């Protein structure tokens, strides 16, 4: 019997199904990986916005990770919404206690609709406790600006931001360019030795809810399957590009990606 790769998502629940745990598990399943979950927060959310956030106790988050790994094992993991310092510390402890490999950190701070998902006062805990444990962090431009303390207005600024994040403790950075301008979306990968510019056509759609969650889950999935870090990033970016291209026109706000686009393209 062939062994299936196993990935763990540590993130919030999106009741609308387009982001968070739900997007992560859809992505992992679509890419042939067995997905497990540790829920950090329950959000009252749809494509329009976030209407409530209910954080789980940090010990409950830790225990979910513990029992999943002790029984099933894990080949990679990703974090998404870690909404307070207590949860950040519980996750960091679990990563170290259970020697979780191939950790991808999606530095979630706000939802697609702009609602806060990480308290500003707790951003420092994310920087100090979680980011140094990750093989890769995946901030978008606003998140990177919050982490580094200066504005990003050019590709030169992007390179400076990547270097600053690396010097501040990140082992590798994928700075996402989806919030930038122009016909091309440019993501920049930096591992302390080289820059890689990953360029794709910008797709004209409002249905981008859960893009960051999906990308980090896809990277985690490819890492679980044994891909190198850069190859995992490149394959994940292709997966997300097509998931946006075949996105679903659902709801009254930012609709979700089509996580199963390989199988169901025409809706």
C-alpha positions as CSV (number, residue, x, y, z in Angstrom):
1,X,0.0,0.0,0.0
2,X,1.4,3.4,-1.0
3,X,2.1,5.8,1.9
4,X,0.1,9.0,1.6
5,X,1.9,12.3,2.6
6,X,0.4,14.0,5.7
7,X,0.0,17.7,6.3
8,X,-1.3,19.7,9.2
9,X,-3.1,23.0,9.1
10,X,-3.1,25.2,12.2
11,X,-5.6,28.0,11.4
12,X,-9.0,29.5,11.9
13,X,-12.3,28.2,10.7
14,X,-14.2,30.1,8.0
15,X,-17.9,29.4,8.1
16,X,-18.1,30.5,4.4
17,X,-15.8,27.8,3.4
18,X,-13.5,29.9,1.2
19,X,-10.5,30.5,3.5
20,X,-8.9,29.1,6.7
21,X,-9.1,25.5,7.6
22,X,-11.7,24.8,5.0
23,X,-9.6,26.1,2.1
24,X,-6.5,24.4,3.5
25,X,-8.1,21.0,3.7
26,X,-9.7,21.3,0.2
27,X,-6.2,22.2,-1.2
28,X,-4.5,19.3,0.5
29,X,-7.1,16.8,-0.7
30,X,-6.9,18.2,-4.2
31,X,-3.1,17.7,-4.2
32,X,-3.2,14.2,-3.0
33,X,-2.2,14.9,0.6
34,X,-3.9,13.7,3.8
35,X,-5.0,16.9,5.7
36,X,-5.3,17.2,9.4
37,X,-6.4,20.3,11.3
38,X,-5.9,22.2,14.6
39,X,-8.5,25.0,14.8
40,X,-7.3,28.2,16.5
41,X,-10.4,30.4,16.2
42,X,-13.9,30.1,15.0
43,X,-14.9,33.0,12.7
44,X,-18.4,34.1,11.8
45,X,-17.5,34.8,8.2
46,X,-18.7,34.8,4.6
47,X,-17.6,36.4,1.3
48,X,-18.6,39.8,2.5
49,X,-16.8,40.0,5.8
50,X,-16.0,38.7,9.3
51,X,-18.8,39.2,11.8
52,X,-17.3,37.6,14.8
53,X,-14.1,35.9,16.1
54,X,-14.1,33.4,18.9
55,X,-10.6,32.2,19.9
56,X,-10.1,28.7,21.3
57,X,-8.1,28.3,24.5
58,X,-4.4,27.9,23.8
59,X,-4.2,24.5,25.5
60,X,-7.0,23.2,23.2
61,X,-5.0,24.3,20.2
62,X,-1.9,22.6,21.6
63,X,-3.8,19.4,22.3
64,X,-5.3,19.2,18.8
65,X,-1.8,19.3,17.4
66,X,-0.5,16.8,19.9
67,X,-3.1,14.1,19.4
68,X,-3.0,14.3,15.6
69,X,0.8,14.0,15.4
70,X,1.1,11.3,18.1
71,X,-1.4,9.1,16.3
72,X,-1.0,9.9,12.6
73,X,2.4,11.6,12.2
74,X,3.1,14.7,10.0
75,X,5.3,15.5,7.0
76,X,4.6,19.2,6.9
77,X,2.5,21.9,8.5
78,X,1.2,25.4,7.9
79,X,-0.1,28.1,10.2
80,X,-2.8,30.6,9.3
81,X,-4.8,32.7,11.7
82,X,-3.1,32.9,15.1
83,X,-5.1,35.6,16.6
84,X,-3.4,36.2,20.0
85,X,-0.1,35.8,21.8
86,X,-1.4,32.9,23.9
87,X,-2.2,30.9,20.7
88,X,1.1,31.9,19.1
89,X,3.0,30.6,22.1
90,X,1.0,27.3,22.3
91,X,1.7,26.6,18.6
92,X,5.4,27.5,18.9
93,X,5.7,25.1,21.9
94,X,3.9,22.3,19.9
95,X,6.2,22.8,16.8
96,X,9.2,22.4,19.1
97,X,7.8,19.6,21.3
98,X,6.8,17.4,18.4
99,X,9.6,18.5,16.0
100,X,7.2,19.4,13.2
101,X,9.0,19.5,9.9
102,X,8.5,21.8,6.9
103,X,6.5,24.5,8.7
104,X,5.1,27.2,6.4
105,X,3.8,30.4,8.1
106,X,1.2,32.4,6.4
107,X,1.4,35.7,8.4
108,X,-2.3,36.3,8.5
109,X,-3.3,39.7,9.9
110,X,-6.4,40.7,8.0
111,X,-9.1,39.0,6.0
112,X,-9.8,39.8,2.3
113,X,-12.5,42.2,3.5
114,X,-10.0,44.0,5.7
115,X,-11.2,42.7,9.1
116,X,-8.4,42.2,11.6
117,X,-7.5,38.6,12.4
118,X,-4.4,39.2,14.6
119,X,-4.3,41.8,17.4
120,X,-1.7,44.5,16.7
121,X,-0.3,44.1,20.2
122,X,0.4,40.4,19.5
123,X,2.3,40.9,16.2
124,X,5.6,40.8,18.1
125,X,4.8,37.4,19.4
126,X,4.4,36.1,15.9
127,X,7.7,37.7,14.9
128,X,9.6,36.3,17.8
129,X,8.0,32.9,18.5
130,X,6.7,31.5,15.2
131,X,8.6,33.0,12.2
132,X,12.0,31.7,13.2
133,X,10.6,28.1,13.3
134,X,9.3,28.3,9.7
135,X,11.1,27.0,6.6
136,X,9.1,29.7,4.8
137,X,6.9,32.7,5.6
138,X,4.4,34.0,3.0
139,X,3.4,37.6,3.8
140,X,1.6,39.8,1.3
141,X,2.7,43.5,1.0
142,X,0.5,45.0,3.8
143,X,1.6,42.2,6.2
144,X,5.3,42.6,5.3
145,X,4.9,46.4,5.9
146,X,3.6,45.7,9.3
147,X,6.4,43.3,10.1
148,X,9.2,45.5,8.8
149,X,7.9,49.0,9.6
150,X,8.3,50.7,6.2
151,X,6.2,51.0,3.1
152,X,6.8,48.9,0.0
153,X,6.4,50.9,-3.2
154,X,8.8,49.3,-5.7
155,X,10.6,46.1,-6.5
156,X,13.7,47.6,-4.8
157,X,11.6,48.0,-1.6
158,X,10.5,44.3,-2.0
159,X,14.1,43.2,-2.0
160,X,14.8,45.3,1.0
161,X,11.8,43.9,2.8
162,X,12.8,40.3,2.1
163,X,16.3,41.0,3.4
164,X,14.9,42.7,6.5
165,X,12.5,39.8,7.2
166,X,15.4,37.3,6.7
167,X,17.7,39.3,9.1
168,X,14.8,39.4,11.6
169,X,14.6,35.6,11.8
170,X,12.8,34.2,8.7
171,X,14.6,31.3,7.1
172,X,13.1,32.1,3.7
173,X,10.5,34.5,2.4
174,X,7.9,34.5,-0.3
175,X,6.7,38.1,-0.5
176,X,3.4,38.0,-2.4
177,X,2.7,40.7,-5.0
178,X,-1.0,40.3,-5.3
179,X,-1.6,43.7,-3.7
180,X,0.7,45.4,-6.1
181,X,-0.2,47.1,-9.4
182,X,0.3,46.4,-13.1
183,X,-0.7,43.6,-15.4
184,X,1.7,41.1,-13.8
185,X,1.6,39.7,-10.3
186,X,5.1,39.3,-9.0
187,X,6.0,37.2,-6.0
188,X,9.5,37.3,-4.8
189,X,11.3,34.4,-3.1
190,X,14.4,35.0,-1.0
191,X,16.3,32.4,1.0
192,X,19.3,34.5,2.1
193,X,21.3,33.6,-1.0
194,X,19.2,34.5,-4.0
195,X,16.1,36.2,-5.2
196,X,13.7,34.4,-7.5
197,X,11.0,36.5,-9.3
198,X,7.8,34.4,-9.9
199,X,5.7,36.3,-12.4
200,X,2.2,35.5,-13.5
201,X,-0.6,37.2,-15.4
202,X,-2.9,39.1,-13.1
203,X,-6.5,37.7,-13.4
204,X,-9.3,40.2,-13.5
205,X,-11.7,38.8,-10.9
206,X,-13.1,39.7,-7.5
207,X,-13.1,36.1,-6.5
208,X,-9.9,35.9,-4.5
209,X,-11.2,35.0,-1.0
210,X,-8.7,32.6,0.6
211,X,-5.8,33.1,-1.8
212,X,-3.2,33.3,0.9
213,X,-4.5,30.4,2.8
214,X,-4.6,28.3,-0.4
215,X,-1.1,29.2,-1.4
216,X,0.5,28.3,1.9
217,X,-1.5,25.1,2.1
218,X,-0.4,24.2,-1.4
219,X,3.3,24.8,-0.5
220,X,2.9,22.7,2.6
221,X,1.3,19.9,0.5
222,X,4.2,19.9,-2.0
223,X,6.7,19.9,0.8
224,X,4.9,16.9,2.4
225,X,5.3,15.2,-1.0
226,X,9.1,15.7,-0.9
227,X,9.5,18.7,-3.2
228,X,12.4,21.1,-2.6
229,X,11.3,24.5,-1.1
230,X,11.6,26.5,-4.3
231,X,9.9,23.7,-6.4
232,X,7.1,23.6,-3.9
233,X,6.6,27.3,-4.2
234,X,6.6,27.2,-8.0
235,X,4.1,24.3,-8.1
236,X,1.9,25.9,-5.5
237,X,1.8,29.2,-7.3
238,X,0.7,27.4,-10.5
239,X,-2.0,25.6,-8.6
240,X,-3.3,28.9,-7.1
241,X,-3.2,30.7,-10.4
242,X,-5.5,28.2,-12.0
243,X,-7.7,28.1,-8.9
244,X,-8.2,31.8,-9.3
245,X,-8.6,31.5,-13.1
246,X,-11.4,29.0,-12.5
247,X,-12.7,30.7,-9.4
248,X,-16.3,30.4,-8.2
249,X,-18.8,33.2,-8.4
250,X,-20.4,32.5,-5.0
251,X,-21.7,35.0,-2.5
252,X,-22.1,38.8,-2.6
253,X,-18.5,39.7,-1.9
254,X,-15.1,38.2,-2.7
255,X,-15.9,34.7,-4.0
256,X,-13.7,31.7,-3.3
257,X,-11.1,30.0,-5.5
258,X,-11.9,26.7,-7.2
259,X,-9.7,24.4,-5.1
260,X,-10.8,21.4,-7.3
261,X,-10.1,23.1,-10.6
262,X,-8.1,20.1,-11.9
263,X,-11.3,18.1,-11.8
264,X,-14.1,20.7,-12.2
265,X,-13.1,23.6,-14.3
266,X,-16.4,24.7,-15.9
267,X,-19.0,26.1,-13.5
